[in-house]
Amino acid sequence: MGETFKADDAVTIGASIVRQRVEAGPFASGDHDAPFYVVSNPDRTLFRTAFAATMHRIIPEDEWEAGGTVKIQGDTHTLLAGPFSGYSTWWAVRDTDGLEVYAERRGMTDYQPPAPAPETFEYLGVTYEVGATYADREGDRWTLEELPVDELHGYVWRMTGAVRRNLNHTAHIVRVWGPLKKVSD
């Protein structure tokens, strides 16, 4: 179905940079089997409809972060730094080929924030990541399933492919089978 919008969301439609305001929706479209919304200009003097698939949410630029992505002429770019002021507002960006350039804000759509950092914790100077798989000194694999309450009581590790069904805590695994080294699956 695509993205869902709510009343008062700021959006643009298609390739236009004109700001619109969502008034109502989504509504079912009998002809196109695609949801549409009623939108207006910011002062609410002109109303129209727009298909959800053509709408782009506007996130205020002061909420943008380096590491997020934007679309520029349909291609995804990563925000490196900005915003900078000059003749117009611009950002330093990197395209999917690794080329680093600057881009004017007015040509950017579909801002997406950076992916959240993985959950981690540190035990005896080693940082462990939730969801990651680690090999012990015998080559057995362990997966950290959730963050521990603490190093003695956080039963969070599961041995991959093992017959045993109990979970083990970090202090025990490191003491008996360590060191643990992160491996890619």
C-alpha positions as CSV (number, residue, x, y, z in Angstrom):
1,M,0.0,0.0,0.0
2,G,2.9,2.4,0.6
3,E,3.3,5.2,3.1
4,T,0.3,6.3,5.2
5,F,-0.2,10.0,5.8
6,K,-2.4,11.8,8.4
7,A,-4.1,15.2,8.6
8,D,-1.8,18.1,8.8
9,D,1.2,16.2,7.4
10,A,3.3,18.4,5.1
11,V,3.9,16.8,1.7
12,T,4.9,17.4,-1.9
13,I,3.3,15.7,-4.9
14,G,5.3,14.1,-7.7
15,A,8.3,16.1,-8.7
16,S,6.8,19.4,-7.5
17,I,8.6,21.2,-4.7
18,V,5.3,23.1,-3.7
19,R,4.4,22.3,-0.1
20,Q,0.9,20.8,0.4
21,R,-1.0,20.0,3.5
22,V,-2.9,16.7,4.0
23,E,-6.5,17.4,4.8
24,A,-8.1,13.9,4.9
25,G,-7.6,10.3,3.8
26,P,-6.7,7.8,2.8
27,F,-9.7,7.0,0.6
28,A,-10.2,4.0,-1.6
29,S,-10.1,4.6,-5.4
30,G,-12.4,2.5,-7.4
31,D,-10.7,3.1,-10.7
32,H,-7.0,2.7,-9.7
33,D,-7.0,0.4,-6.7
34,A,-4.7,2.9,-5.0
35,P,-5.4,5.1,-2.0
36,F,-5.7,8.8,-2.4
37,Y,-5.8,11.8,-0.1
38,V,-7.3,15.3,-0.1
39,V,-4.6,17.9,0.1
40,S,-4.5,21.7,0.2
41,N,-2.0,24.5,-0.2
42,P,-0.6,25.9,3.1
43,D,-3.2,28.7,3.4
44,R,-6.0,26.2,2.6
45,T,-7.4,28.1,-0.3
46,L,-6.9,25.4,-3.0
47,F,-7.9,21.8,-2.5
48,R,-7.1,18.7,-4.7
49,T,-6.7,15.0,-4.5
50,A,-3.4,13.1,-4.8
51,F,-2.5,9.4,-4.9
52,A,-0.5,8.2,-1.9
53,A,2.2,6.7,-4.3
54,T,2.9,10.2,-5.6
55,M,3.2,11.9,-2.2
56,H,6.4,12.7,-0.4
57,R,6.5,13.5,3.3
58,I,8.3,16.7,4.2
59,I,10.4,16.4,7.3
60,P,11.6,19.9,8.5
61,E,15.2,20.3,7.4
62,D,16.2,21.2,10.9
63,E,15.4,17.6,11.8
64,W,17.6,16.1,9.1
65,E,20.7,14.3,10.1
66,A,24.0,13.4,8.4
67,G,23.7,9.7,7.5
68,G,20.1,10.1,6.4
69,T,19.2,9.7,2.7
70,V,17.2,11.8,0.2
71,K,16.1,11.3,-3.4
72,I,17.5,13.6,-6.0
73,Q,16.0,13.1,-9.4
74,G,14.9,9.7,-8.3
75,D,18.3,8.5,-7.2
76,T,19.2,7.9,-3.5
77,H,21.9,10.1,-2.0
78,T,23.4,10.0,1.6
79,L,23.6,13.3,3.5
80,L,27.2,13.9,4.6
81,A,27.0,17.4,6.1
82,G,24.7,20.5,6.1
83,P,22.7,22.5,5.7
84,F,24.9,25.2,4.4
85,S,23.7,28.6,3.3
86,G,24.8,30.5,0.2
87,Y,22.8,31.5,-2.9
88,S,20.5,28.7,-1.8
89,T,20.5,26.0,1.0
90,W,22.6,23.0,0.1
91,W,24.0,19.8,1.6
92,A,27.2,17.8,0.9
93,V,25.9,14.4,-0.4
94,R,27.2,11.0,-1.7
95,D,25.5,9.1,-4.5
96,T,25.2,5.3,-4.7
97,D,28.5,5.3,-6.8
98,G,30.4,7.0,-4.0
99,L,30.7,10.3,-5.8
100,E,30.6,13.2,-3.2
101,V,29.0,16.4,-4.5
102,Y,26.8,19.2,-3.2
103,A,23.1,19.4,-3.8
104,E,20.5,22.1,-3.4
105,R,17.9,21.5,-0.8
106,R,15.0,22.4,-3.2
107,G,15.8,19.3,-5.4
108,M,15.7,16.8,-2.5
109,T,12.7,14.7,-1.6
110,D,11.9,11.6,0.5
111,Y,14.2,12.2,3.5
112,Q,14.8,9.0,5.5
113,P,16.6,9.2,8.8
114,P,19.8,7.2,9.4
115,A,19.4,3.6,10.4
116,P,19.5,3.3,14.2
117,A,22.8,2.2,15.7
118,P,22.8,-1.5,16.8
119,E,22.2,-2.2,20.4
120,T,25.5,-3.0,22.1
121,F,26.9,-3.6,25.6
122,E,30.5,-3.9,26.9
123,Y,31.8,-6.7,29.0
124,L,35.5,-6.9,30.1
125,G,36.4,-4.3,27.5
126,V,34.8,-6.1,24.6
127,T,31.7,-4.6,22.9
128,Y,29.0,-7.2,21.9
129,E,26.1,-6.4,19.5
130,V,22.5,-7.7,19.8
131,G,21.6,-10.0,16.9
132,A,25.3,-10.7,16.0
133,T,26.8,-14.1,15.9
134,Y,30.1,-14.9,17.6
135,A,32.5,-17.9,17.5
136,D,34.0,-19.3,20.6
137,R,37.5,-20.8,20.9
138,E,36.2,-24.2,19.7
139,G,34.4,-22.7,16.7
140,D,30.9,-23.1,18.1
141,R,28.6,-20.1,17.3
142,W,26.7,-18.1,19.8
143,T,24.1,-15.5,19.0
144,L,23.4,-12.6,21.3
145,E,19.6,-12.4,21.4
146,E,18.9,-9.5,23.7
147,L,20.7,-7.0,25.9
148,P,21.6,-8.4,29.4
149,V,20.3,-7.0,32.6
150,D,23.9,-7.3,33.8
151,E,26.9,-9.6,33.1
152,L,25.8,-12.2,35.7
153,H,22.0,-12.4,35.3
154,G,21.4,-11.5,31.7
155,Y,20.5,-14.8,30.1
156,V,20.9,-13.6,26.5
157,W,23.1,-16.0,24.5
158,R,21.9,-19.0,22.5
159,M,24.3,-21.5,21.0
160,T,23.5,-21.8,17.3
161,G,22.6,-25.3,16.2
162,A,23.0,-26.8,19.7
163,V,20.8,-29.5,21.1
164,R,20.7,-27.8,24.5
165,R,17.9,-25.3,24.9
166,N,19.0,-23.2,27.9
167,L,20.3,-19.7,27.5
168,N,23.6,-18.8,29.0
169,H,24.8,-15.5,30.5
170,T,27.8,-13.5,29.2
171,A,30.2,-14.1,32.2
172,H,29.8,-17.8,31.9
173,I,30.2,-18.0,28.2
174,V,33.3,-15.7,28.2
175,R,34.9,-17.6,31.1
176,V,34.3,-21.1,29.8
177,W,34.4,-20.7,26.0
178,G,35.9,-17.3,25.3
179,P,37.3,-15.3,23.8
180,L,34.3,-14.7,21.5
181,K,35.0,-13.3,18.0
182,K,32.3,-11.7,15.9
183,V,31.6,-13.6,12.6
184,S,29.5,-12.9,9.6
185,D,26.7,-15.4,8.8
